[in-house]
Amino acid sequence: MSPRLAWVTARAARGYDLDEPLGLRALSDRGAVVDVVDWDDPDVAWDGYDRVVLRSTWDYHDRLPDFLAWVEETAQRAEVLNPPPLVRWSTDKHYLAELAAAGVPVPPTTFLEPGDRVDPARLVRGPVVVKPAVGAGSRGVATYGPDQGDLAAAHVAALHDRGRSVLVQPLLASVARDGERALVHFGGTCSHAATKRVTLPDPGTLDDLFAAERTAPHEATPAERAVADAALAVVARRWGTPAYARVDLVHDDAGDPCVLELELVEPSLFLTEGGPGAADRLAAALLAQ
C-alpha cells in the first residue's frame, strides 16, 4: 500500500512555499500519496496519514500555544515530523544557550525577559540585532546603531508587552558582506547549502509572513560543516536525528562560523539551490522507516 503523507502548511502560506512543488513531485515519484493541508483545518482526519510533515506552517509563532497543542494531539494519531519534543524545544531560541554550553560556537547573546530592566545605554554599545526568542520569517527583527539605544529599548519594550522574551546579539559585519549560510540536512546528512540575504524592514512594518530574502547556492566549507554537525549532534543526543534540519550560520569577526539559528520546525529547505537530487533526498528522508 502506498504511504500517505500530509504536507502541512498554513492558509496564509499557500502558494509561497517554493519547496512544495519539488517535494511533492519527488514524493509522488517514490510512490507516496500526499495531501497539502492546513495545520488548523478542523476537518482534516489526521489519523488517515502515515506521516504528518510540518512544512510551511509559517504562522505558528503568532499562535504558539495552539500550534504546539495541535502538534501534540496530532502525534497521537499519526507520526509527526519533526517530532513534538524537538519542535517544542526548537521554537524558542533559548536553545542557543544550550548549544553554547555544549561548546557549539554561537554569537554572543543576551536574553531579556519580560520584567527585566532595560538600560538603553547598555543595550546598544555597538551595532546590534534585536529579535524575539520565538519568531520566524524575520518578523520582529531589527538592527540598531550605537546612537539608537532608545529606539532599541522601545522595540524590546514592545516585545515584552506582548509577553515575548527577547535576545540581543551583535550585528556581525559578515552578515552584510556575505549573508547567512544555510546548511540543509536530511536524516542527519548534509544535503546542500545556500547563501541567504534578508532585507529587514522597520520594526512593526512587516505585514507578510516573512521578510524578503535573496538566496543562491553555496558550497559549504569544512569549517561550516563541522559547526553545523556539532550543533545537530547536540540535537541528536537529546531528541534523536531530525528528518530535516537547516542550520543557519554567520561568521564572527575572526572569520569563524557560528550558529545563528537551528531551523527544525518549518524551514525553507532551498531545494532549488540544492540542485538535482535535493528534492529526492528530502523525499527519501520523509519516507525512511
DONUNU-736967 format. One record per residue: y negated, x, z of N, C-alpha, C in turn; residue in one letter. Coordinates in steps of 0.1 Angstrom, whole numbers, padded with zeros to 4 digits, always signed. Example, Ala and Ser with C-alpha at 12.3 -4.5 7.8 and 13.67 -1.06 7.14 Angstrom:
2
+0057+0132+0078+0045+0123+0078+0033+0132+0078A;+0022+0128+0071+0011+0137+0071+0000+0129+0079S;
//
This chain:
289
+0012+0008+0000+0000+0000+0000-0013+0009+0000M;-0022+0005-0008-0035+0013-0009-0042+0012+0004S;-0048+0023+0009-0056+0023+0021-0069+0015+0019P;-0073+0008+0029-0086+0001+0028-0096+0007+0037R;-0107+0010+0031-0118+0017+0039-0131+0008+0038L;-0138+0008+0049-0152+0002+0049-0162+0014+0048A;-0170+0014+0038-0181+0023+0037-0193+0017+0043W;-0197+0021+0055-0206+0013+0063-0221+0018+0061V;-0229+0008+0058-0243+0011+0055-0252+0001+0064T;-0265+0000+0060-0274-0010+0067-0281-0017+0055A;-0285-0029+0058-0292-0037+0048-0304-0029+0042R;-0312-0023+0050-0324-0016+0045-0320-0004+0037A;-0308+0001+0039-0304+0014+0032-0298+0011+0018A;-0295-0001+0015-0289-0004+0002-0296+0001-0010R;-0289+0009-0018-0295+0015-0030-0301+0028-0028G;-0302+0033-0016-0308+0046-0013-0298+0058-0010Y;-0286+0054-0008-0276+0065-0005-0271+0071-0018D;-0275+0083-0021-0271+0090-0033-0257+0094-0033L;-0251+0096-0021-0237+0099-0019-0228+0088-0023D;-0233+0076-0022-0224+0064-0022-0216+0063-0036E;-0223+0063-0047-0215+0061-0059-0205+0072-0062P;-0208+0084-0058-0199+0096-0060-0187+0094-0050L;-0190+0091-0038-0180+0089-0028-0170+0078-0031G;-0176+0067-0035-0168+0055-0039-0158+0058-0050L;-0164+0065-0060-0155+0068-0072-0144+0078-0068R;-0147+0088-0060-0137+0097-0056-0126+0090-0047A;-0130+0081-0039-0120+0074-0031-0112+0065-0039L;-0118+0058-0049-0110+0050-0058-0100+0058-0066S;-0105+0070-0071-0096+0079-0078-0083+0082-0070D;-0085+0082-0057-0073+0086-0048-0066+0073-0044R;-0069+0062-0050-0061+0050-0047-0066+0041-0036G;-0078+0045-0030-0083+0037-0019-0090+0024-0024A;-0090+0014-0016-0098+0002-0018-0109+0002-0008V;-0122+0002-0013-0133+0005-0005-0143-0007-0006V;-0148-0012+0005-0159-0022+0005-0171-0015+0011D;-0183-0018+0006-0196-0014+0011-0201-0025+0020V;-0202-0023+0033-0206-0034+0042-0216-0029+0052V;-0224-0038+0057-0235-0036+0067-0228-0035+0081D;-0232-0026+0089-0226-0025+0102-0228-0037+0111W;-0240-0044+0109-0243-0055+0118-0240-0069+0111D;-0232-0069+0101-0228-0081+0094-0218-0088+0103D;-0221-0100+0109-0212-0107+0118-0199-0112+0111P;-0200-0113+0098-0189-0119+0090-0178-0110+0086D;-0180-0097+0089-0170-0087+0084-0158-0087+0094V;-0146-0087+0088-0134-0086+0096-0130-0072+0096A;-0134-0065+0107-0132-0050+0107-0117-0047+0109W;-0109-0056+0114-0095-0053+0116-0088-0053+0103D;-0094-0057+0092-0088-0057+0079-0089-0043+0072G;-0095-0033+0079-0096-0020+0073-0088-0010+0081Y;-0083+0000+0073-0076+0011+0079-0086+0021+0086D;-0097+0023+0079-0107+0032+0085-0121+0026+0082R;-0130+0028+0091-0144+0024+0090-0152+0036+0091V;-0159+0039+0080-0166+0052+0078-0181+0050+0079V;-0187+0056+0088-0202+0055+0090-0208+0063+0080L;-0216+0057+0071-0223+0065+0060-0238+0063+0061R;-0243+0052+0057-0258+0051+0057-0263+0041+0067S;-0259+0042+0079-0264+0033+0090-0277+0038+0095T;-0286+0039+0086-0298+0047+0089-0308+0040+0098W;-0306+0028+0103-0314+0022+0112-0309+0022+0126D;-0298+0030+0129-0292+0029+0142-0301+0033+0153Y;-0309+0043+0151-0318+0048+0162-0328+0038+0167H;-0331+0028+0159-0340+0018+0163-0333+0007+0171D;-0320+0007+0171-0312-0003+0178-0300+0003+0184R;-0302+0015+0191-0291+0023+0195-0281+0016+0204L;-0286+0009+0215-0275+0002+0223-0267-0007+0215P;-0273-0015+0206-0265-0024+0198-0255-0017+0189D;-0260-0006+0183-0252+0002+0174-0240+0008+0181F;-0242+0014+0193-0232+0021+0200-0221+0011+0205L;-0226-0001+0209-0217-0012+0213-0208-0016+0201A;-0215-0017+0190-0207-0021+0178-0196-0010+0174W;-0200+0003+0175-0190+0013+0173-0178+0012+0182V;-0181+0010+0195-0170+0010+0204-0161-0003+0202E;-0167-0014+0199-0160-0026+0197-0152-0025+0184E;-0158-0019+0173-0151-0018+0161-0139-0009+0162T;-0140+0002+0170-0129+0011+0172-0117+0005+0178A;-0119-0007+0184-0107-0014+0190-0099-0021+0179Q;-0105-0022+0167-0099-0030+0156-0095-0021+0144R;-0101-0009+0143-0098+0000+0132-0102+0014+0136A;-0098+0024+0129-0102+0038+0132-0116+0040+0126E;-0125+0045+0135-0139+0047+0131-0141+0062+0129V;-0147+0066+0118-0150+0080+0115-0165+0081+0114L;-0171+0090+0121-0166+0098+0131-0163+0090+0144N;-0154+0094+0153-0150+0086+0164-0161+0083+0174P;-0160+0072+0182-0171+0068+0191-0176+0078+0201P;-0168+0086+0208-0173+0095+0217-0182+0106+0210P;-0178+0110+0199-0186+0120+0191-0199+0114+0186L;-0198+0102+0182-0210+0095+0177-0220+0094+0189V;-0215+0089+0200-0224+0087+0212-0231+0100+0216R;-0223+0111+0217-0228+0124+0221-0239+0129+0211W;-0236+0127+0198-0245+0134+0188-0257+0126+0184S;-0258+0113+0189-0270+0106+0187-0282+0111+0195T;-0280+0119+0205-0290+0124+0214-0291+0139+0213D;-0303+0144+0209-0304+0158+0207-0305+0167+0220K;-0302+0161+0231-0300+0169+0243-0287+0177+0241H;-0279+0174+0231-0268+0183+0229-0272+0197+0225Y;-0284+0199+0221-0289+0213+0218-0288+0222+0230L;-0290+0216+0242-0289+0224+0254-0274+0228+0257A;-0265+0219+0253-0251+0222+0255-0247+0233+0245E;-0252+0233+0233-0249+0243+0223-0255+0257+0228L;-0267+0256+0233-0273+0269+0238-0265+0275+0249A;-0261+0266+0258-0253+0271+0270-0240+0277+0265A;-0235+0273+0254-0222+0278+0248-0225+0291+0240A;-0237+0295+0239-0240+0307+0231-0244+0305+0217G;-0245+0293+0213-0249+0290+0199-0264+0291+0198V;-0270+0299+0188-0284+0300+0187-0291+0287+0183P;-0301+0283+0190-0309+0271+0187-0324+0275+0189V;-0333+0268+0183-0347+0271+0186-0351+0269+0200P;-0360+0276+0206-0365+0273+0219-0369+0258+0220P;-0363+0251+0230-0366+0237+0230-0369+0232+0244T;-0380+0225+0245-0384+0219+0258-0382+0204+0257T;-0375+0198+0267-0373+0184+0268-0383+0178+0277F;-0390+0167+0273-0399+0160+0281-0394+0146+0283L;-0391+0142+0295-0385+0129+0298-0396+0119+0302E;-0394+0106+0299-0404+0096+0304-0407+0098+0319P;-0419+0098+0322-0424+0100+0336-0428+0115+0338G;-0424+0124+0330-0429+0138+0331-0444+0139+0329D;-0450+0148+0337-0464+0150+0334-0466+0160+0322R;-0475+0157+0313-0476+0164+0301-0490+0170+0301V;-0491+0184+0301-0504+0191+0301-0507+0195+0286D;-0517+0189+0280-0519+0193+0266-0521+0208+0263P;-0527+0215+0273-0530+0229+0271-0517+0237+0271A;-0507+0233+0279-0494+0240+0280-0485+0235+0269R;-0487+0223+0264-0478+0217+0254-0479+0224+0241L;-0491+0228+0237-0493+0234+0223-0499+0248+0225V;-0491+0258+0226-0496+0271+0227-0496+0279+0214R;-0489+0272+0204-0488+0277+0191-0484+0265+0182G;-0482+0267+0169-0477+0255+0161-0464+0250+0167P;-0463+0237+0169-0451+0231+0174-0447+0219+0166V;-0434+0215+0168-0429+0202+0163-0426+0193+0175V;-0430+0181+0174-0427+0171+0184-0418+0160+0178V;-0407+0157+0185-0398+0147+0179-0391+0140+0190K;-0386+0127+0187-0378+0120+0197-0364+0126+0198P;-0358+0126+0210-0345+0131+0212-0334+0122+0204A;-0338+0110+0203-0329+0101+0195-0337+0096+0183V;-0333+0100+0171-0340+0097+0159-0333+0101+0147G;-0337+0097+0135-0331+0101+0122-0342+0099+0112A;-0339+0106+0100-0348+0105+0089-0362+0110+0091G;-0364+0119+0101-0377+0125+0104-0387+0114+0110S;-0382+0103+0113-0391+0093+0119-0395+0097+0133R;-0408+0096+0136-0414+0100+0149-0415+0115+0150G;-0414+0123+0139-0415+0137+0140-0429+0141+0134V;-0436+0151+0141-0449+0155+0136-0451+0170+0141A;-0460+0177+0134-0463+0190+0138-0478+0191+0142T;-0480+0201+0151-0494+0202+0157-0497+0217+0158Y;-0510+0220+0156-0515+0233+0157-0521+0236+0171G;-0525+0248+0174-0529+0252+0188-0541+0244+0193P;-0549+0239+0183-0561+0231+0188-0559+0216+0188D;-0546+0212+0188-0543+0198+0187-0534+0193+0199Q;-0537+0200+0210-0529+0196+0222-0531+0181+0226G;-0543+0176+0225-0545+0162+0229-0537+0153+0220D;-0538+0156+0207-0530+0147+0197-0515+0148+0200L;-0510+0160+0203-0496+0161+0206-0492+0154+0218A;-0501+0155+0229-0498+0148+0241-0498+0133+0239A;-0507+0128+0231-0507+0114+0228-0495+0109+0221A;-0490+0118+0212-0477+0115+0205-0466+0114+0215H;-0465+0124+0224-0455+0123+0234-0456+0111+0243V;-0468+0107+0247-0470+0095+0255-0465+0083+0248A;-0468+0082+0235-0464+0070+0227-0449+0069+0227A;-0442+0080+0225-0427+0080+0225-0422+0077+0239L;-0428+0082+0249-0424+0079+0263-0426+0064+0266H;-0437+0058+0261-0440+0044+0263-0429+0036+0257D;-0421+0041+0247-0410+0034+0241-0397+0037+0248R;-0398+0045+0259-0386+0049+0266-0378+0060+0260G;-0385+0068+0251-0378+0079+0244-0380+0092+0251R;-0370+0100+0252-0371+0114+0256-0376+0121+0244S;-0383+0132+0246-0390+0140+0236-0386+0155+0237V;-0385+0161+0225-0383+0175+0225-0394+0182+0217L;-0398+0194+0222-0409+0201+0216-0403+0215+0212V;-0405+0219+0200-0400+0232+0195-0411+0239+0188Q;-0410+0253+0187-0420+0260+0179-0418+0257+0164P;-0429+0256+0157-0428+0254+0143-0426+0268+0136L;-0414+0270+0132-0410+0283+0127-0415+0285+0113L;-0420+0297+0110-0426+0300+0097-0416+0298+0086A;-0403+0300+0088-0393+0299+0078-0392+0285+0072S;-0396+0275+0080-0394+0261+0076-0403+0258+0064V;-0416+0262+0065-0425+0261+0053-0421+0270+0042A;-0416+0282+0045-0413+0292+0035-0400+0289+0028R;-0390+0286+0035-0376+0285+0030-0370+0271+0031D;-0376+0262+0039-0370+0249+0042-0358+0250+0051G;-0351+0240+0053-0339+0240+0062-0327+0242+0053E;-0316+0248+0060-0304+0250+0053-0294+0240+0058R;-0288+0232+0050-0279+0221+0054-0265+0225+0050A;-0256+0228+0059-0242+0232+0056-0233+0220+0059L;-0226+0216+0048-0218+0204+0049-0203+0208+0051V;-0197+0202+0061-0183+0205+0064-0174+0192+0063H;-0162+0193+0057-0153+0182+0057-0140+0187+0063F;-0136+0180+0073-0123+0184+0080-0124+0197+0086G;-0136+0202+0091-0138+0215+0097-0140+0226+0088G;-0140+0224+0075-0142+0235+0065-0155+0233+0057T;-0162+0244+0056-0175+0243+0048-0172+0240+0034C;-0178+0229+0029-0176+0225+0015-0187+0230+0006S;-0200+0229+0011-0211+0233+0003-0224+0233+0012H;-0235+0238+0006-0247+0239+0013-0259+0235+0004A;-0270+0231+0010-0282+0227+0003-0294+0232+0011A;-0305+0234+0003-0318+0236+0009-0325+0222+0010T;-0331+0219+0021-0338+0207+0023-0353+0209+0028K;-0362+0203+0021-0376+0204+0025-0381+0190+0027R;-0387+0188+0039-0391+0174+0043-0406+0174+0043V;-0412+0163+0038-0426+0161+0039-0429+0151+0050T;-0435+0157+0061-0438+0148+0073-0451+0141+0072L;-0451+0128+0073-0463+0120+0073-0470+0121+0087P;-0482+0115+0088-0488+0115+0101-0480+0106+0110D;-0481+0109+0123-0473+0101+0133-0476+0086+0132P;-0465+0078+0132-0467+0064+0132-0469+0058+0119G;-0470+0066+0108-0473+0060+0095-0461+0059+0086T;-0449+0063+0090-0437+0063+0082-0431+0049+0083L;-0431+0041+0073-0426+0028+0073-0411+0027+0067D;-0408+0038+0060-0394+0038+0053-0384+0043+0063D;-0371+0042+0059-0360+0047+0068-0361+0062+0070L;-0366+0069+0061-0366+0084+0062-0378+0089+0054F;-0382+0101+0058-0393+0108+0052-0388+0114+0038A;-0397+0116+0029-0394+0121+0016-0389+0136+0018A;-0379+0139+0010-0373+0153+0011-0369+0157-0003E;-0370+0170-0005-0365+0176-0017-0353+0185-0014R;-0343+0185-0022-0331+0192-0020-0327+0200-0032T;-0319+0211-0029-0314+0219-0040-0302+0226-0035A;-0293+0230-0044-0281+0237-0040-0284+0250-0033P;-0276+0254-0024-0278+0267-0017-0265+0274-0014H;-0265+0287-0016-0253+0295-0013-0254+0300+0002E;-0247+0294+0011-0248+0298+0025-0244+0313+0027A;-0252+0320+0035-0249+0334+0038-0238+0335+0049T;-0231+0346+0050-0221+0348+0060-0227+0345+0074P;-0240+0349+0077-0246+0346+0090-0248+0331+0092A;-0252+0324+0082-0254+0310+0083-0241+0303+0086E;-0230+0307+0078-0217+0301+0080-0212+0303+0094R;-0214+0315+0099-0209+0319+0113-0216+0310+0123A;-0229+0308+0122-0236+0299+0132-0231+0285+0131V;-0230+0280+0119-0225+0266+0117-0211+0265+0123A;-0202+0274+0120-0189+0274+0125-0189+0274+0141D;-0198+0282+0147-0198+0283+0161-0202+0270+0167A;-0212+0263+0161-0216+0250+0166-0205+0240+0165A;-0198+0240+0154-0187+0230+0152-0175+0233+0161L;-0174+0246+0164-0163+0249+0174-0166+0243+0187A;-0178+0243+0192-0182+0236+0204-0178+0221+0203V;-0181+0215+0192-0178+0201+0190-0163+0199+0190V;-0156+0208+0183-0141+0206+0182-0134+0207+0196A;-0139+0217+0204-0133+0219+0217-0134+0206+0226R;-0145+0199+0224-0148+0188+0233-0143+0175+0227R;-0145+0173+0213-0143+0160+0207-0132+0160+0196W;-0128+0172+0192-0119+0172+0181-0127+0175+0168G;-0121+0178+0157-0127+0182+0145-0133+0169+0138T;-0145+0169+0135-0151+0157+0128-0146+0156+0113P;-0144+0144+0108-0141+0143+0094-0152+0148+0085A;-0164+0146+0089-0175+0151+0081-0186+0156+0091Y;-0194+0166+0087-0204+0171+0095-0214+0178+0087A;-0227+0177+0091-0237+0185+0085-0244+0193+0096R;-0245+0206+0094-0252+0215+0103-0265+0219+0097V;-0276+0215+0102-0289+0219+0097-0294+0231+0104D;-0297+0242+0097-0301+0254+0102-0316+0258+0098L;-0323+0265+0106-0335+0272+0103-0334+0286+0107V;-0343+0294+0102-0343+0309+0106-0354+0312+0116H;-0351+0319+0126-0361+0322+0136-0370+0333+0131D;-0380+0338+0139-0390+0348+0134-0383+0361+0131D;-0371+0364+0136-0364+0376+0133-0355+0374+0121A;-0355+0362+0115-0347+0360+0103-0333+0356+0105G;-0330+0353+0118-0316+0349+0121-0315+0334+0121D;-0303+0329+0117-0302+0314+0116-0299+0308+0130P;-0304+0296+0132-0302+0289+0144-0300+0274+0141C;-0294+0267+0150-0291+0253+0147-0303+0244+0151V;-0308+0237+0141-0319+0227+0143-0313+0214+0147L;-0302+0209+0140-0296+0197+0144-0282+0197+0139E;-0273+0189+0146-0260+0186+0142-0261+0171+0137L;-0256+0169+0125-0256+0155+0119-0242+0151+0118E;-0238+0142+0127-0224+0138+0128-0222+0123+0128L;-0233+0116+0127-0232+0101+0127-0232+0096+0112V;-0243+0097+0105-0245+0091+0092-0253+0101+0083E;-0249+0113+0082-0258+0123+0074-0256+0121+0059P;-0267+0123+0052-0266+0125+0038-0258+0138+0036S;-0248+0138+0027-0239+0149+0025-0242+0157+0013L;-0252+0153+0006-0257+0161-0006-0246+0164-0015F;-0238+0154-0019-0227+0156-0028-0231+0161-0042L;-0243+0156-0046-0248+0161-0059-0250+0176-0059T;-0256+0181-0048-0259+0195-0046-0246+0203-0045E;-0235+0196-0040-0223+0203-0038-0215+0206-0051G;-0219+0200-0062-0213+0203-0074-0199+0196-0076G;-0192+0200-0087-0179+0194-0090-0170+0196-0078P;-0163+0186-0074-0153+0187-0063-0158+0183-0050G;-0171+0182-0047-0176+0179-0034-0172+0165-0030A;-0174+0155-0039-0170+0142-0036-0155+0140-0033A;-0147+0148-0041-0133+0147-0039-0129+0153-0025D;-0136+0164-0021-0133+0170-0008-0137+0160+0003R;-0147+0152+0001-0151+0142+0011-0140+0131+0011L;-0136+0126+0000-0125+0116-0001-0112+0121+0006A;-0109+0133+0004-0097+0139+0010-0098+0139+0025A;-0109+0142+0030-0111+0142+0045-0111+0128+0050A;-0117+0118+0043-0117+0105+0048-0103+0098+0048L;-0094+0103+0039-0081+0097+0038-0070+0106+0044L;-0074+0117+0050-0064+0125+0057-0057+0118+0068A;-0044+0121+0070-0037+0115+0081-0041+0121+0094Q;
//
